[in-house]
């Protein structure tokens, strides 16, 4: 059986270093707000290309803290609007509504799955304060057009970089393209911890200080609380593990890209629609999406052939019960993606034989 993802295999690739890192933290006796977190924040900021990295509890918290900080700074206020892709994972939208802000859903492009930059400007209103782009599936969502729209309308550009660690746009990495970025280190990500963890990256000194205080109960000095914050801090064990895995991120992404290029080059079944070679060259492939009108049949067929798959994601945000007020929205591109998308195995632990099997089965689907 070729599982969709075996986290034990991913960890085993660097098990000696990871075990040593965990042992170092356990034996050191300092488990929060210590040297490992400080070092990871510095190393990840340097890798991404920003002045600041602030560790936090998870990816949802990273986005929530950014928006909350902008409210504390007077940049945003209750009811202001944030433009966001309609086909994102629910966390992007939860961060907006948790802050009393209003998500404005914009359709994606069907060929890249990223927000359609030709539709953004028509969604801007006098209450719009930010555009949140989501580098979905590990592909860069940023375009020069988006940057120009944000500059002309004086909008904050926020990146949801939960799925695109190490992805680039020109000479810059995702996470450094906008005013601030949220990162998730959930175990299944390209850069994954051994539990929940997240981070915010930014060049904005004031934003960084505010985010750090908000994630520490609202405190910048011990027992002094200037803000009504929350507890969202990266622990020392996760930071130590992430420091190990960060060293191998580019090599892991290159391995993922090689597999994606094989899929794009060798799968020729007309019943399937795969990302093209150009897409594959510029993605870090957290997820490799295959579109098929008979998606559920394809999933069963692959399972019968010994290949595990996942769906990202079966129900779009505007069809979820928690956002029942959106049930009448007409978002045909988003709905098609959520109806037809199937994620096939793609990660750095796969063998050539595994990839051969997936390709053979995809080409044999009738």
PyMOL commands that set and color helices and strands:
alter all, ss='L'
color gray80, all
select helices_A, chain A and resi 7-12+15-28+35-48+59-72+90-98+117-123+136-138+144-152+205-214+236-246+249-266+277-281+295-304+317-319+321-326+332-340+352-364
alter helices_A, ss='H'
color red, helices_A
select strands_A, chain A and resi 52-56+81-85+102-106+128-134+156-160+168-169+172-173+180-184+198-202+273-274+288-291+309-310+341-344
alter strands_A, ss='S'
color yellow, strands_A
deselect
rebuild
show_as cartoon
